[in-house]
Amino acid sequence: MKQKFDVTGMSCAACSAAVERAVNKLEGVESAQVNLLANSMQVEYDGAAVDENAICRAVEGAGYGARPVGTKGAAPAGGAPEQDPAQAELKSMRTRLIVSVAFLAPLMYVSMGHMMGLPAPHFLHGRAGAIPFALTQLLLVLPILYMDRKFFIVGFKSLAKRSPNMDSLIALGSGAAVVYGVFALYRMGWGFGIGDMELVDRYRMDLYFESAGTILTLITVGKYLEARAKGRTGAAIKSLMDLAPKTALVRRGGAEVEVPVEEVAIGDTVVIKPGMRIPVDGTVLEGMSSVDEAALTGESIPVEKGPGDRVIAAAINKAGSFAFKAEKVGQDTTLAQIIALVQDAGATKAPIAKLADKVSGVFVPVVMVIAAAAFVVWLALGQTLEFALARAIAVLVISCPCALGLATPVAIMVGTGKGAKLGILYKNAEALENAHKVDTIVLDKTGTITEGRPVLTDLIPLAGQTEAELLELAAALEKPSEHPLAEAILAAAGEKELPAVERFEALPGRGLKATLLGKTYYAGNARLMEEKGIPLEGVGDTPHTLANQGKTPLYFGSGRTLLGIVAAADPVKPTSGAAIKELQAMGLAVVMLTGDNARTAAAIQRQLEIGQVVAEVLPQDKEAQVRQLQAGGHKVAMVGDGINDAPALARADIGIAIGAGTDVAIDSADVVLMKSDLWDLVNALRLSQATIRNIKENLFWAFFYNTVGIPVAAGALYGFGLVLNPMLGAAAMSLSSVCVVSNALRLNFFKAKQAHGAPAPAPVENKNADPAPVPVKGETNMQKTIHIEGMACGHCTARVEKALRGVPGVTEALADLEAKSATVTLNTPVDDEVLKATVEAEGYQVTGVQ
């Protein structure tokens, strides 16, 4: 079983390594992964051999606190129950910081003010004031020691448990400075007692109380800034959680009742009014509206919803009202699953983190050895006790296991959070890292590259028929049919009133026979026409041309006359071509796998310029194709959406599921593209590359900092006149952790690349509008770009698009908020002034039309 725990008291990578070691030693524990950033631990264990209490005791035995996630009222070791541990810790740290600074300021004034000529009380001056001078500093440093006692409690406890951490280094360094200061105070007292004023003068200026206070205060400053920055890394998860509405409007007992969202049950009818957020997932029962799903899928254009359409929790209803049946509630909603995925991804470790973990496990003991060696070596070389002690303290406080421990998790947390905002879900840190290693992309065709449903592409009327007459005849004949191509014909006909067929007979493998208005008609493939004696010679190469274009021709005839040909195809998604070109430009090999016939596959290959295509592949053979590519040394990413893609998704180095696909495909995948848009694959790979690059930068600077800083602190450059003061070492140590976290936060500025040159989307069926003109063979569509000022949000783009789609001759309109423009597709010429007036009537300014 798998259980998540909150862990308290950790401060660096050595802490997380100690906790992992303690838990992994337990019999029955399969694996324990600690997330230093989130102060959490995920444990896989055999419930029959070990339980939660044993795991918590093991963590406490290592010097830390633990409790299972979701345990209310449970207290971390040594503390009271906390509603929000992170916020409570930040508040406590702020108080410690304020008090520490308040006492450090006078401490620094007393200890170093005279060097800058600042006035000080007379009794602190000169040899006579040596003892009051030292005692005043000791009294001022005591409150700082008390406020920051956590470093000493945790540090020495970890040292006693033989798992020293960063707190141990700080406790030893600052503690040594205080102990030396007390020792100096005694030596001055002894000097006064025996009349040795030279002894008094020597120790009067070597007290180190200010060093201890400064070290603790600077590290608290660094920890506070680090905690604040770390809090921002989880901003994406917090913003997702804030999307969930607290109440829902439900029909109960014939009335609409507002209830807490937790009380919505599966099967309830939920009512949604304009401006409301959808509380749970379900299927629309009645009503029509447009829904903004941008927060979940990244899709900026509102989606039309009607009876039978799926709606997801946290989406915003724009206009219109509807009612839907609740099907997924609580933790089963899409929003809850997205949040869980992002949290789980942040809690897992990327393979690249193993290097930092190995180093962190031995880092603190090695630093303590180096500090001790520096102390002994400088004493042996004839330096004073004060000099040798200063070098040892500097080594202890400049060492930074924190930077090493934070290098990977902060970048993973920010990267997965940014992906969630873009509609790209990485299921774990390993998927996020491995995505950048891919060199081969295997794409399923149907539903991935193409829309996954046929649409009418060509109307070729013959024997005196018009296009409208052929479409009406085809729709009437196909209405009783269950053939997939019948759906395409009926969709093109829209809500047009159709005559009812009197007799209908399906002819398996060939087509259909039907009687309409007393006349017998046939619709089907060429074989059916030949069987019925309907000649095809008059159509020339048209069927062959259509087939080569990946289209399926349907023949319609009556008696001995061919009345026309209707062609349908599964259209390529608008951005698929641009995505494939971009993937190839990134140096990736693209392979298309499809169970479709070789001729259709070849048509798609020519259209999209795909390098390699494997057609007529059985579902079970897709996995074998992926395995074959891997055997050739390739790192393979498989992209698919269907049940038949699940084995291949699981086999691939990275399985990527298109979001509109089946639950089986999504469960088998490592990455989910919520928008069902192949272009998101480009951004998923780019985000992976950016995150891994960020992690490598963090690790480089963390290693570089320690590699250079520790020798300098030990006195390696003393011969060149460069000696590092312990206070500067503490400042550098704090700054290094803040720099690592700040560098990771730069991932929030990752910009999703936009698809360019993508063909305009095919007209979408609108049940409330007149049917859009069907593209006819040989017809060319014209595009115009309207430059618009004043659009400020998704509502604005939706208004502009709706207005432009209402202009006669406009088949499609897409507004781009970032580009401040709208692109319209026309099937007949439309005057620029008409387009301009339409947009300006909505309250926006048109600056030009191209």
N, C-alpha and C positions, 0 to 999 in steps of 0.2 A: 504494500500500500504506500501511498505518497501523502506526506503531511508537511505543511509549512509552519515554521516557528518564527516568532519575533525574538531577536537576540539583543540584549542590552550590554553596555559596557565596552563594546569594541571601539577601537580608535585607529587601527591601522591594519595593514595586510597581515602582519604577524599575528594579530588578534584572530582574524578570520581563519588563518592557517591553524592556529592552536585549537579553535573550536572544531574545525573539520577533523583534525587528528583525533580529538577526544571522542567525537561521535562515531567516526569510522572504525574506531577500535571495538565498539560494541558488537557483540555477537547478534546477528540478525539484521544489521544495518547493511544495505547494499551500496548506498552512496549518500553522501551528505555534501551539499553545495551551499556555501555561505556567501551572501551578497552583502559586502561591507557597506555599499552605498545605501541600500534599503534597510540595513540592520535586520536582515531576515536570513532564514536557512530553510532549504528544501531537502527533506530526507525521504529516501525510499527505503522501506524496511519491511521485514516479515513480522506482522502483528502477533504471530504466535510465539515468536522468540523474544521480542522486545516491545515495550510500550512507550507512550509519550512521556510518562513520568521518568522512566529510566534515561531517556534522551535528555530531558531537562536537567536531571541530576548530573549527567556527564558534562553538560555545558557549565553548570555551576561549579563542578569539580575543577574545571579549567580556569575558574576565576571570573566567569561571566554569568549573566542571567538569561533565562529562556522561558517561553511559554508558547503553547500552540496558538496559532492565529485563530481569532474568533472566540477565545476564552475570555469571557467578561468577568471583570473583577479580579482576575489573576494579577498578581504583582510581580514585576521584575525583581530579581534578587536585590534585597536591601532597599526597596522603594515601595511607595504606595501605588495603588492602581491608577493608571493614566489613561485618559480618554484619547489623547493624541500625543504619543511619546515624542515624536519629532518636534512638534510645536512646544511641548513642555521643556524639552532639552534646549531648544533655541532660546526660550525665555530665560531659563536658568543660566545659560551661557552669557546672555546679555547682561544679567545682573552681576555675574562674576566679573565681566569685562569692565563694567562701570566702576565697581568698587576697586578693582585692581588698578585702573588708570588713576582713580582719585587718590590712591596712596602712592602710586609710582611717581606722580608728578612732584610732590614734596621730597620723596626719597632721592630723586635725581637732582633736585635743587640743592639739597643738603650735601650730597656726595660729590657733585661735580660743579655746582654753581660757582665756587671760589675760583675754578680754573678759567671761568669766563668773566671774572671780575664782578660777579653779582654779590650784593650785600647779604650777610648772614649774621645771626646773633653772635655777640662777642664770645660767649662761653664755648662756642664750637671752633674757635680759631686757634691755630698754633698747637704747640706741643702740650700746653696746659689743658687744652680742650680736647685732647685725643680720646679720652674715655667717654665724655659726653657725646662727642662726634660719632663714635662707634655705636654707643647705646641708642642714640636717636635713630640711626639707620636700622638697627635691629628691631626697634619698636615699630618703625614704618613698614618693614618687610613682613612682619608677622601677620597683619590682616591679608596681605597678598597670598602668603602661604596658606592661610586658613581658607580663603575663597577658592583657591585652586588646589585644595587638598585632594581632589579626585585623582589628579595625576599621581600623587604619592600612594593613595590607597590602592588604586588599580595597578599601578606600576610595580609596587613592592609585592602585592599579592601574586601578580603574574610571575615575578621573579622567583618567589617562593615555590610556585608550582612548576618551575623550570620551563616556563614558556614566556620569556621576556618579550615585551612589545614596545611600541613607541613611548608609551607612558613610562615604561621602565627607564628608558634613556633620559627622558625629561626629569624624572624623579632623581635619578643618580646625578645628573648634571647640576640641576639647581640645588639639590640637597648637599652635594659636595661643596658648592659655593657658600651656602649658609654655614655648614659645619666649619669650613675654613675661616669664615668671618668670626665665628664664636671663638675658634682657636686663636685668631689674631687678637681678639679682645682680651683673652686670658694672658697672652704673651705681653701685651702692653701693660696690663696690670702688674705682671711679674717684673717688667722693666722698671716701672715706677717704684716698685717695692725695693729693688736692689740698686736703684739709681743708674740703671743702664739706659740713658736717653737715646743712644743710637738704636737700641732694640725697639724703643717706642716709635722713633721716627720711621724705621723700616716697615713696621706693620701698620702704621697710621694710614698709609695711602694704599694698602693692599688688603682691603676688607672684603670685596666681592659681594656685599649685601645687595648693592644696586644691580649687579649682574644677575643674581638669582631672581630678583623682582622683575627685571626687564625680560628675562628668558620666559618666565611664566606668563607675563602679560602679553608679550608678543605672540607667543604660541596660542594663547586664548584668543587674541585678535584674529590670527590665521584660522583657527578652528571655527570661530564665529562666521567669518566670511565664507569659509568652505561650506559650513552648514547651510548658510543662506543660498549659496550657489547650487548646492546639492538639491535643495528644495525646489529650485527652478527646473532641475532635470526631470522631475515628475509632473511638470505642468501639463503635459499632454494627457496624462491619465486623469489628473484632476479636472481638466476641461471636459473630458469625455464623461466623467461621473456627473458633472454639473448639467449635462444635457438631459439626463433622465427627469421627466416630470414627476412631481410628488403625488398628483391626484389624477383620476380618470373619470370620465362621464360615461356611466354604464346604464343600459336599459334593464330595469328590474321591476317586476310587478306592474308593467305598463307605463312606468314613469322613468325619466332620466335622473339618475342619482349620482352625485359626486362622491367617490370613495377613494381612499388611499390606494396608490397603485399596487401595493402589496396584496390588496384584497381582490384584485382582478383575477378571475379564474378562467381556465381554458374553456372555451365555448361561450363565454359572455359576449354580448353585443355591445361594442364600444362606439360611442358617438363622437365624431370629431368635427369641430366648427372652425371657421377661418381663424388663423393665427395660433391655433393650439398645437402643442407637440404631441406626437403619437406616443402613448404610454407603453404599449407592448406590440409584439409582432402578430400579424394576422392577415386575413384575406377580405377584401372589400365585398360587402353584400349589396349595398345600394349607394347611389350618389356618384358624382364625378367631381374631381378636383385636381389641382396640380400640387405636388409635394416636393419640398426642398430637402434632398437627402445629402447635401454637401458635407455636413459635419461627419457623416459616417462613410461616405463613398468618395468624397472629394469632387463629385460631379456638381458643377456650378449651375447647370441648367435644371430647373424644376421638371419633375417627371409627371406626366399625366397618369392619373389613376382612376379606374372604373371597376365595375363589378368583375370579380375574378382575379383582380390584380393583387399582388402581395404588397403589404406596407410593413415598415420596420420601425421599431421603437426609436424615439428621439428625433425622427424626421419632423419637419415643420410643415403644417398644412398652410398653403398660401391662399387659395381662393376656392370657394365652394364648400359644401358640407358633405360628409358621407358617414356611413356606419360600416364597421367591419367586425368579423368574428375573431376573437382572441384565440391564437393557436400556440404561441410561445410566451410564457410569462416568467417573471423572476429572473433566475440565473440562466434561463434558456434563451432569452432574447438575444438578437444580434448584437445589441449594444453591450450587454453583459459579457458575451463571449469575446467581443473585441477587447474590452477592458481586461478580461482574464488572460487573453493571449499576450497583450502588451506587458502585463505584470509578470507573467511566466517567462517571457523573453528576457525581461530585465533581471529576473532572478537566476537565470542560467548563466553558465560560463562559456565563453567562446574558447576554442582551442588555443588561440593566441595568448589567453590569460594564464596558461599553464607555466609559461616561462617566468612571469612575474610571481606566480605562486611559489615556484621552486626557490627563487631568489629570496622572497620574503620569509620563507620558512627558516632560513639560516642567517638572515640579514642582521637582526638585532644581536644575537650572540657574537657574530663576527665583529660588529661595531664595538661591542664592549671589550673584546680582545684587543682591537686596534687602539682604543682609548687607554687601556691598561698598558699596552706596549709603548705608546707615546709617552706616558707618564714615566715609566721606568727608564726608557732610552734617554730622555732629556735629563733626568737626574744623573744617569750614568755619564752623560756628556758634561757634567759639571754645572748645569743650569740650576737656578734656585727652585725651591719647593713651589713657590708661587707660579713661576713660569711653567713648570711641568704640569701643575694642577690646571692651569688655564688651558693648556693644550688638550688635556684629557677632557675637560668640560666642553671645550669647543667641538671636539669630535662627537661627543655624545649628543649635543643639541643641534648640530648641523645635519646629522643623518636623518633621512626622511623616508621611512618605509611607507608613509601615507601616500606619497606621490606614486609609488609603485603600485600600491593596492587600489588606487582610484583610477589609474590610467585606463583600464578596460571597462569597468562597470559604468562609469559616468558616460562614456561614449556610447555604450550599448543602450543605456536607458534613454539618452537623448535621440539616438538613431531610430530605435523602435517607436518612440513617441512621435517623431517626425513622420515616420512611415504611416502610422495610424491616421495622422491628419491628412495624408495624401491618399488614403484608401488602400494602403499597402501593409499587409499584416505579416510580420515575421513571427513564426511560432516559437522560436528559441534563438539564443545568441549564436549557436552553431550555424543555423541557416543564414543569419545575417552575415557571418564571416565567409562561409563557403560560397555564397552567391558571387563574390568578386573573383573566385578562382575558375569560374565556368568558362569553357572555351567553345562549347557546342550547345546550341539551343534546338531542341526537338519540339516541334509544334504540331499539335493535333489540328486537323482542318476544320471540321464541322463544329461550330459554336466557339471556336477559338480564333481562327483566322476569319471565318465567315460568320454570318449572323445565326446560323443553325436552323433557319426556316426559309423555305423557298418564297420568292416574290416573282410576280409577273414582270418579264423584261421585254417581251416583243409581242406585238399583234400584227399578223400579216393577213389581211382580209383578201379573199379571192372570190371569183364568180359573182362579182357585182356587190359583194357585201361591203359595208362601211366598218370602220374600227368599232364604233359604238354598237352596231348590230352584232358583230362577231363576239364582242365582250359579253353582251347580254345573253346571247345564245350559249356561249361557253359556261357562263355562271349558272344559267338555268339548268343545263344538263349535269353540271358537276355538283349542284347543291346537295343531292342525296348521297353523293360519293364520300367515302372516308379516305380517299387517296390524299397524300400530303400536298400534291400539286393543286388539288381542288381548293384547299385553303387559300393558296396564293391567288387563284382566279376570283374567289369570292371576296377576298380582301380588296382586290382592285375594283370590284364592282360596288363596294361600299354597301349602303343601305338602299340601293336601287330596288324598286319593286320588280320581282321576277315572276314570269309565268310558271305555273307548277307543271311538272312532267306527269304524264298520265300513266306510263309504265316505265320501270327502270330495271335494268339487268346489268350486274357487274360481270365483266368478262375477265377473269383472273389472268394476269400476265399480258393482257392486251389492251384493256380499256373498258368501255361501257357501251350499252345500247339503250336508247330511251325514246319514248314517243312524246312529242310535244306538239300541241295543237293539231293532233291527228296525223302528224308526219314523223317518220322514223329517222333518227339521227344516230350516228356513230362518233365516238370520241376515244382516241387512244393512240397507240404507236403505229409505225409504218406497217407492221405485220398485220394489224387489224384492217387497215385500209386495203391491203393486198387481198386479204381473205374475202372482203366484201366487194371486190372488183372496182374500187375507187382509184383511178389512175393518179400517180404522183409525178408524172413526167413534167408537168407544167411548172413545177416549183424550182427546177434547176438544182443549183448547188446550195440552196438555202438551208436544208436540213443539215447538210454536212458542215456548213459554216457555223450554224448554231451549236452543233455538237462540239466543234473545235473550240468554241468560246466557253465551253463548260455548261451550256444550257441544255435543258431537256425539252424537245419539241413535242407538242400534242397536236394531232391532226383532228379536224372536225369535218365530217362529210355527211351527205344524205343522198340516197339513190346511187347514182354514178358520178356525183359531183363533189369535188373537194372544195369546201366552203372557206377554209382558212387554216392557218397554223398559229398556235399560241405557244410561246416559249417561256419557261420559268427557270430560275436558277437560285441557288443559295448565294446571296450576294456577299462579297468581301466587306468586312466592317470598314467604316470610313478611315480609321487610322492604321489598319493592318499594314498597308503598303509602306507608309512612312516609318512604322515601327521596325519592319524587317530591314529596310534600307539603313536605318540608324544602328540596328544591331550589327549589320555587316560592316558599317563604318567603324564600329567599336572593335573590329577584329574578330568577331564571333562567327563561327560557321552555323548556318541555319538549315535545318532539315525539316521537311514537312512529312508527317505520317498520316495516312488516311486509308480508310476502308473503302473509299469511293473508287470508281473505275479509273483506269489509267488515263483515258481521254480527258475527263473532267479535271483530274489532278494536273495533267500537263497544261491545261488552260490556265489554272490558277498559278502554276509555276511560271508561265510566260508573262502573265499579267503582273506578278509581283517580283519577278526576277529572283526566284529562290534557287539556290545552288543545287540542292539535292532533294529529290522527292521520292518517297516510297509509297506506292499505291496498292490498293486491294489487300491491305494488311488486316488479318483477322484480329479481333480484340486481344486474344491471348498472345499474339505475336508481337504486339507493341512493346511489351516488356523485354522480349528477346532482342528486338532491334536496339533498345537502349543498352542492354547488356553487351551487345556486340560493339557498340561505339565505345563503351567503357573499356572493353578488352583491348581496344586499339589505343589506349592511353589517354582518352579524352575525359574531361570533366563535364558531365552532361546535366543540363537543366531541361526537364520535361514540363511542357505547359499543356494542360488539358482541362476538360470540364465534365466529362462523362464517367459513368460507372466503369465503362470499358477502359478508361485511362488510369484507373486507380492502381493496378499492378505496376504500370510503367512509372507513375508518379512516385510510388514507394521505392522502386528500383533505382531511380535516377539519383545523382549526387544531390540535386536540389529539385524537389517536386513543387511545381507552381500551379495552383488551381485558379481558374477563372471564377470570380465570385458568384456568377449566376448559375454555376454548375451544380452538380448533385452533392449531397452531404457526404457521400462516400468519397468522391474526388477530393473534397475539401479536407476531410479527415486524413487522407493519405498524403497530403501535401505538406511542405515545409513553409511555403509562402502562399498567401491568398491575395489575389487582386480583386478588390471589392467591386470595381466598376465594370468588370468584364471587358476591359479595354486593353488590347495588346500593347498599346503605347506605355501603359503603366509598368510593363516588364522592363522597358528601357530605364525608367526612373527607379525601379526596384534595384536594378543592377548598379546604377549610378550612386544610389544612396548607400548601398553596401560598400562600394569602392571608397566613397567619402568617409564612411564610418571607420573602415579598417585603416585608411590613411591617417585619420585622426588618432586612432589608438596607437599606431606606430610612432606618430609624433610625440604622443604623451609618454610612451615607454622610452623613447630616445632621450627626451629631456629629463625624465626621472633617473634613468641610468647615468646620463651625462652629468647631471647635477651631483649625484652621489660619488661618481668616479672622480670628479674634479674637487668637489667640496671637502670630502673627508681627508685626503692628503694635505690640502691647504690648511685645514683646521688642525691637523696633527703637527704642522710646522715644517712641511716639506720645502716651503719657499723662504724659510727663515734666513738662509744664506743671502737672499736677495733683498733682505730688509722688510719682507712682507710677513706679518703675523696677524692671524684672524682673531679679533676680539670675540669672546663667547656671545656677547650681546648681538653682534652682527651675524653670527652663526644662527642664533635663534630666529632672527628676522628673516634670513635667507631660507631657513627650513619652513617657516610659515608661508612665505611667498611661493615656494615651489608647489605646495598642495593647491593653493588658490589658482596658480597659473594652469595646472593640469585640468582642474574643473572648468575654468574659464575657457580654455581651449576646446574642451568637449562641448561647451554651450554654443560654440560657433556653428555646430551642426544645425542649430535652429534656423540659421540663415540659408540652409540648403534650398536651392530653387529648383523646382520641378521643371524639366525641359518640356516645352510645348511642341506638339506635332505641327510640322509645316508641310504644306503641299498635299495634305490629305484630301481625297475626293469628297465632294459634298455628300452627306448622308442621303440614302434613298428615302423618298416620302414615306412617312409612317401612317398607318391606318388611323383615321379619326372617325369614330362612329357617329359623331354629332355633326360632321361637316360633309359637304358634297365630296364625292370621291375625287382624289387628285388625278390629273391626267396621267395615263399610263405611258411610260417611255416607249416609243416605237422605234423600231430598227431604223437607223440612219438619222435619228433626231439628235441634235446637239443642244445642250443646256448652256446658258450664258450666266456668268457671275458678275456681280458688281459689289464693290466695297464702299460702304458709307462711313465716313469719319464723323464721330459724334463726341461732343463735349457735354458733361453733366451727369453721366452715368456713375453712380457711386456704390452700387451693391447688386446682389443677385436679383433683387426685386426690379431694379431698373432694366437690367438686361432682359428679364422675362417680359416686361411691358413692351420694350422695343421689338422683341421677336414676335410677340403676339400681334402687334399692330402691323408689322411688315408682312406677316403671313396672311393677313386679311386683304392684301392688295392683289387684285386680279393679275395673274401672270406670274406671281411669286410662288414657287413650289417649296422653298425652304428658306429659313432665315436663322442665322447664328450670330449672336452678339458676343463680343470679346471685351470684357471689362478692362483687362490690362492693356490691350491694344487700342482702346477707345474707338472701336469700330464695330460694324455689323456687316456680315457677308450674306448677300441674298442670291439665290439661284432662281433664274427665270426660264420659263419655257416659251414665253413670248416677250417681245420688247416692251419695257416699261420706262416711261420718261423719268429722268433724274429728278425733275421738280416734284413729281408725284411721290417718289420715295422720300425726298427731303421734307415735303409737307406732312407726310404721314408720321415721320419721327418727331418733327417739331410740334405736331399736335399733341404729343405725349409730354411735352415740356422740356425737350432736350434740344441742343443746338447742333445743327449739321454744318461742318466746316468744309465738306467736299465730298464728291461722289466719283469713284473711279470704276 
